[in-house]
Amino acid sequence: MQALFEVIVPVFLLVGFGYLATWRKWIGDDAIDGLMRFAQSFAVPCLLFQSIARLDLGANFDPGLLVSFYAGALA
């Protein structure tokens, strides 16, 4: 439960701060477009790569999940 809060709370704080900054007009529309472009084309792919690179496939590999995924994909 502790790990859940360590992940969820920063995300909600970041979303809340973004909403507050937009509502108060601290960030203009052009800056928002630039931040969205940066996040979608650079930041999120980097975070995904980092997460996949740190994943221990030996500990997290589940053949049943793999079979069920490909059975549904090929059906």
KEZA-859083 format. One record per residue: residue in three letters; x, y, z of N, C-alpha, C in turn. Coordinates in steps of 0.2 Angstrom, whole numbers, padded with zeros to 4 digits. Example, Ala and Ser with C-alpha at 12.3 -4.5 7.8 and 13.67 -1.06 7.14 Angstrom:
<code=Ala | n.u=0066 | n.v=-0028 | n.w=0039 | ca.u=0062 | ca.v=-0022 | ca.w=0039 | c.u=0066 | c.v=-0016 | c.w=0039>
<code=Ser | n.u=0064 | n.v=-0011 | n.w=0035 | ca.u=0068 | ca.v=-0005 | ca.w=0036 | c.u=0064 | c.v=0000 | c.w=0039>
END
This chain:
<code=Met | n.u=0004 | n.v=-0006 | n.w=0000 | ca.u=0000 | ca.v=0000 | ca.w=0000 | c.u=0004 | c.v=0006 | c.w=0000>
<code=Gln | n.u=0010 | n.v=0006 | n.w=0003 | ca.u=0015 | ca.v=0012 | ca.w=0004 | c.u=0017 | c.v=0013 | c.w=-0003>
<code=Ala | n.u=0019 | n.v=0008 | n.w=-0007 | ca.u=0022 | ca.v=0009 | ca.w=-0014 | c.u=0016 | c.v=0012 | c.w=-0018>
<code=Leu | n.u=0010 | n.v=0010 | n.w=-0017 | ca.u=0005 | ca.v=0013 | ca.w=-0021 | c.u=0004 | c.v=0021 | c.w=-0020>
<code=Phe | n.u=0005 | n.v=0023 | n.w=-0014 | ca.u=0005 | ca.v=0030 | ca.w=-0013 | c.u=0011 | c.v=0034 | c.w=-0015>
<code=Glu | n.u=0016 | n.v=0030 | n.w=-0015 | ca.u=0023 | ca.v=0033 | ca.w=-0017 | c.u=0022 | c.v=0035 | c.w=-0025>
<code=Val | n.u=0018 | n.v=0031 | n.w=-0029 | ca.u=0018 | ca.v=0032 | ca.w=-0036 | c.u=0012 | c.v=0037 | c.w=-0037>
<code=Ile | n.u=0006 | n.v=0036 | n.w=-0034 | ca.u=0000 | ca.v=0039 | ca.w=-0036 | c.u=0000 | c.v=0047 | c.w=-0033>
<code=Val | n.u=0003 | n.v=0048 | n.w=-0027 | ca.u=0002 | ca.v=0055 | ca.w=-0025 | c.u=0006 | c.v=0060 | c.w=-0029>
<code=Pro | n.u=0013 | n.v=0058 | n.w=-0031 | ca.u=0016 | ca.v=0063 | ca.w=-0035 | c.u=0013 | c.v=0064 | c.w=-0042>
<code=Val | n.u=0009 | n.v=0059 | n.w=-0045 | ca.u=0006 | ca.v=0060 | ca.w=-0051 | c.u=0000 | c.v=0065 | c.w=-0050>
<code=Phe | n.u=-0004 | n.v=0064 | n.w=-0045 | ca.u=-0010 | ca.v=0068 | ca.w=-0044 | c.u=-0007 | c.v=0075 | c.w=-0042>
<code=Leu | n.u=-0002 | n.v=0076 | n.w=-0038 | ca.u=0001 | ca.v=0083 | ca.w=-0037 | c.u=0003 | c.v=0086 | c.w=-0043>
<code=Leu | n.u=0006 | n.v=0083 | n.w=-0048 | ca.u=0008 | ca.v=0086 | ca.w=-0054 | c.u=0002 | c.v=0088 | c.w=-0058>
<code=Val | n.u=-0003 | n.v=0084 | n.w=-0058 | ca.u=-0009 | ca.v=0086 | ca.w=-0062 | c.u=-0012 | c.v=0092 | c.w=-0059>
<code=Gly | n.u=-0013 | n.v=0092 | n.w=-0052 | ca.u=-0016 | ca.v=0097 | ca.w=-0049 | c.u=-0012 | c.v=0104 | c.w=-0050>
<code=Phe | n.u=-0005 | n.v=0103 | n.w=-0050 | ca.u=-0001 | ca.v=0109 | ca.w=-0051 | c.u=-0002 | c.v=0112 | c.w=-0058>
<code=Gly | n.u=-0002 | n.v=0107 | n.w=-0063 | ca.u=-0004 | ca.v=0109 | ca.w=-0070 | c.u=-0010 | c.v=0113 | c.w=-0071>
<code=Tyr | n.u=-0015 | n.v=0110 | n.w=-0067 | ca.u=-0022 | ca.v=0113 | ca.w=-0068 | c.u=-0022 | c.v=0120 | c.w=-0065>
<code=Leu | n.u=-0019 | n.v=0121 | n.w=-0059 | ca.u=-0018 | ca.v=0127 | ca.w=-0055 | c.u=-0015 | c.v=0132 | c.w=-0060>
<code=Ala | n.u=-0009 | n.v=0130 | n.w=-0063 | ca.u=-0005 | ca.v=0135 | ca.w=-0067 | c.u=-0009 | c.v=0137 | c.w=-0073>
<code=Thr | n.u=-0013 | n.v=0132 | n.w=-0076 | ca.u=-0017 | ca.v=0134 | ca.w=-0082 | c.u=-0023 | c.v=0139 | c.w=-0080>
<code=Trp | n.u=-0026 | n.v=0137 | n.w=-0074 | ca.u=-0032 | ca.v=0141 | ca.w=-0072 | c.u=-0030 | c.v=0148 | c.w=-0070>
<code=Arg | n.u=-0024 | n.v=0149 | n.w=-0067 | ca.u=-0021 | ca.v=0155 | ca.w=-0065 | c.u=-0018 | c.v=0159 | c.w=-0071>
<code=Lys | n.u=-0018 | n.v=0156 | n.w=-0077 | ca.u=-0014 | ca.v=0159 | ca.w=-0083 | c.u=-0007 | c.v=0160 | c.w=-0082>
<code=Trp | n.u=-0004 | n.v=0156 | n.w=-0078 | ca.u=0004 | ca.v=0156 | ca.w=-0077 | c.u=0007 | c.v=0154 | c.w=-0083>
<code=Ile | n.u=0004 | n.v=0149 | n.w=-0086 | ca.u=0007 | ca.v=0146 | ca.w=-0092 | c.u=0002 | c.v=0148 | c.w=-0098>
<code=Gly | n.u=0005 | n.v=0150 | n.w=-0104 | ca.u=0001 | ca.v=0152 | ca.w=-0109 | c.u=0000 | c.v=0146 | c.w=-0114>
<code=Asp | n.u=-0005 | n.v=0147 | n.w=-0119 | ca.u=-0007 | ca.v=0141 | ca.w=-0123 | c.u=-0001 | c.v=0139 | c.w=-0127>
<code=Asp | n.u=0004 | n.v=0143 | n.w=-0129 | ca.u=0010 | ca.v=0141 | ca.w=-0133 | c.u=0014 | c.v=0137 | c.w=-0129>
<code=Ala | n.u=0015 | n.v=0138 | n.w=-0123 | ca.u=0019 | ca.v=0134 | ca.w=-0118 | c.u=0016 | c.v=0128 | c.w=-0117>
<code=Ile | n.u=0010 | n.v=0127 | n.w=-0116 | ca.u=0006 | ca.v=0121 | ca.w=-0115 | c.u=0007 | c.v=0116 | c.w=-0121>
<code=Asp | n.u=0007 | n.v=0119 | n.w=-0127 | ca.u=0008 | ca.v=0115 | ca.w=-0133 | c.u=0015 | c.v=0112 | c.w=-0134>
<code=Gly | n.u=0020 | n.v=0117 | n.w=-0132 | ca.u=0027 | ca.v=0114 | ca.w=-0132 | c.u=0028 | c.v=0109 | c.w=-0127>
<code=Leu | n.u=0025 | n.v=0110 | n.w=-0121 | ca.u=0026 | ca.v=0105 | ca.w=-0116 | c.u=0023 | c.v=0098 | c.w=-0118>
<code=Met | n.u=0017 | n.v=0098 | n.w=-0121 | ca.u=0014 | ca.v=0092 | ca.w=-0123 | c.u=0018 | c.v=0089 | c.w=-0129>
<code=Arg | n.u=0020 | n.v=0093 | n.w=-0133 | ca.u=0025 | ca.v=0090 | ca.w=-0138 | c.u=0031 | c.v=0087 | c.w=-0136>
<code=Phe | n.u=0034 | n.v=0090 | n.w=-0131 | ca.u=0040 | ca.v=0087 | ca.w=-0127 | c.u=0038 | c.v=0081 | c.w=-0124>
<code=Ala | n.u=0033 | n.v=0081 | n.w=-0120 | ca.u=0031 | ca.v=0075 | ca.w=-0116 | c.u=0029 | c.v=0069 | c.w=-0120>
<code=Gln | n.u=0025 | n.v=0070 | n.w=-0126 | ca.u=0023 | ca.v=0065 | ca.w=-0130 | c.u=0029 | c.v=0062 | c.w=-0135>
<code=Ser | n.u=0033 | n.v=0066 | n.w=-0137 | ca.u=0038 | ca.v=0064 | ca.w=-0141 | c.u=0045 | c.v=0062 | c.w=-0138>
<code=Phe | n.u=0046 | n.v=0064 | n.w=-0132 | ca.u=0053 | ca.v=0063 | ca.w=-0129 | c.u=0052 | c.v=0060 | c.w=-0122>
<code=Ala | n.u=0049 | n.v=0063 | n.w=-0117 | ca.u=0049 | ca.v=0061 | ca.w=-0110 | c.u=0046 | c.v=0055 | c.w=-0109>
<code=Val | n.u=0040 | n.v=0053 | n.w=-0112 | ca.u=0036 | ca.v=0047 | ca.w=-0111 | c.u=0040 | c.v=0041 | c.w=-0114>
<code=Pro | n.u=0043 | n.v=0042 | n.w=-0120 | ca.u=0046 | ca.v=0036 | ca.w=-0123 | c.u=0053 | c.v=0035 | c.w=-0119>
<code=Cys | n.u=0056 | n.v=0040 | n.w=-0116 | ca.u=0062 | ca.v=0039 | ca.w=-0112 | c.u=0060 | c.v=0035 | c.w=-0106>
<code=Leu | n.u=0055 | n.v=0037 | n.w=-0102 | ca.u=0053 | ca.v=0034 | ca.w=-0096 | c.u=0051 | c.v=0026 | c.w=-0098>
<code=Leu | n.u=0047 | n.v=0025 | n.w=-0103 | ca.u=0045 | ca.v=0018 | ca.w=-0105 | c.u=0052 | c.v=0014 | c.w=-0106>
<code=Phe | n.u=0056 | n.v=0017 | n.w=-0110 | ca.u=0063 | ca.v=0013 | ca.w=-0111 | c.u=0066 | c.v=0012 | c.w=-0105>
<code=Gln | n.u=0067 | n.v=0016 | n.w=-0100 | ca.u=0070 | ca.v=0015 | ca.w=-0094 | c.u=0066 | c.v=0010 | c.w=-0090>
<code=Ser | n.u=0060 | n.v=0010 | n.w=-0090 | ca.u=0056 | ca.v=0005 | ca.w=-0086 | c.u=0057 | c.v=-0002 | c.w=-0089>
<code=Ile | n.u=0057 | n.v=-0003 | n.w=-0095 | ca.u=0058 | ca.v=-0009 | ca.w=-0098 | c.u=0065 | c.v=-0011 | c.w=-0098>
<code=Ala | n.u=0070 | n.v=-0007 | n.w=-0098 | ca.u=0077 | ca.v=-0009 | ca.w=-0097 | c.u=0078 | c.v=-0011 | c.w=-0090>
<code=Arg | n.u=0075 | n.v=-0009 | n.w=-0085 | ca.u=0076 | ca.v=-0011 | ca.w=-0078 | c.u=0072 | c.v=-0017 | c.w=-0076>
<code=Leu | n.u=0067 | n.v=-0019 | n.w=-0080 | ca.u=0063 | ca.v=-0025 | ca.w=-0079 | c.u=0067 | c.v=-0031 | c.w=-0079>
<code=Asp | n.u=0066 | n.v=-0035 | n.w=-0074 | ca.u=0069 | ca.v=-0042 | ca.w=-0073 | c.u=0064 | c.v=-0047 | c.w=-0077>
<code=Leu | n.u=0065 | n.v=-0049 | n.w=-0083 | ca.u=0061 | ca.v=-0053 | ca.w=-0086 | c.u=0061 | c.v=-0060 | c.w=-0084>
<code=Gly | n.u=0066 | n.v=-0062 | n.w=-0080 | ca.u=0066 | ca.v=-0069 | ca.w=-0077 | c.u=0061 | c.v=-0070 | c.w=-0072>
<code=Ala | n.u=0060 | n.v=-0064 | n.w=-0068 | ca.u=0056 | ca.v=-0064 | ca.w=-0062 | c.u=0049 | c.v=-0063 | c.w=-0064>
<code=Asn | n.u=0048 | n.v=-0059 | n.w=-0069 | ca.u=0041 | ca.v=-0057 | ca.w=-0071 | c.u=0038 | c.v=-0060 | c.w=-0077>
<code=Phe | n.u=0041 | n.v=-0065 | n.w=-0080 | ca.u=0039 | ca.v=-0069 | ca.w=-0086 | c.u=0033 | c.v=-0074 | c.w=-0084>
<code=Asp | n.u=0028 | n.v=-0073 | n.w=-0087 | ca.u=0022 | ca.v=-0078 | ca.w=-0086 | c.u=0020 | c.v=-0081 | c.w=-0093>
<code=Pro | n.u=0021 | n.v=-0087 | n.w=-0094 | ca.u=0020 | ca.v=-0090 | ca.w=-0101 | c.u=0012 | c.v=-0090 | c.w=-0102>
<code=Gly | n.u=0008 | n.v=-0091 | n.w=-0097 | ca.u=0001 | ca.v=-0091 | ca.w=-0097 | c.u=-0002 | c.v=-0085 | c.w=-0100>
<code=Leu | n.u=0001 | n.v=-0079 | n.w=-0097 | ca.u=-0001 | ca.v=-0073 | ca.w=-0100 | c.u=0001 | c.v=-0072 | c.w=-0107>
<code=Leu | n.u=0007 | n.v=-0074 | n.w=-0109 | ca.u=0009 | ca.v=-0073 | ca.w=-0116 | c.u=0004 | c.v=-0077 | c.w=-0120>
<code=Val | n.u=0003 | n.v=-0083 | n.w=-0119 | ca.u=-0002 | ca.v=-0087 | ca.w=-0123 | c.u=-0008 | c.v=-0084 | c.w=-0123>
<code=Ser | n.u=-0011 | n.v=-0082 | n.w=-0118 | ca.u=-0018 | ca.v=-0079 | ca.w=-0118 | c.u=-0018 | c.v=-0073 | c.w=-0122>
<code=Phe | n.u=-0013 | n.v=-0069 | n.w=-0122 | ca.u=-0012 | ca.v=-0063 | ca.w=-0126 | c.u=-0012 | c.v=-0064 | c.w=-0134>
<code=Tyr | n.u=-0008 | n.v=-0069 | n.w=-0136 | ca.u=-0007 | ca.v=-0071 | ca.w=-0143 | c.u=-0013 | c.v=-0074 | c.w=-0145>
<code=Ala | n.u=-0016 | n.v=-0078 | n.w=-0141 | ca.u=-0022 | ca.v=-0082 | ca.w=-0143 | c.u=-0028 | c.v=-0077 | c.w=-0145>
<code=Gly | n.u=-0029 | n.v=-0072 | n.w=-0141 | ca.u=-0034 | ca.v=-0067 | ca.w=-0142 | c.u=-0032 | c.v=-0062 | c.w=-0148>
<code=Ala | n.u=-0025 | n.v=-0061 | n.w=-0149 | ca.u=-0023 | ca.v=-0057 | ca.w=-0154 | c.u=-0024 | c.v=-0060 | c.w=-0161>
<code=Leu | n.u=-0023 | n.v=-0067 | n.w=-0161 | ca.u=-0023 | ca.v=-0071 | ca.w=-0167 | c.u=-0030 | c.v=-0073 | c.w=-0169>
<code=Ala | n.u=-0035 | n.v=-0072 | n.w=-0164 | ca.u=-0042 | ca.v=-0075 | ca.w=-0166 | c.u=-0046 | c.v=-0070 | c.w=-0170>
END
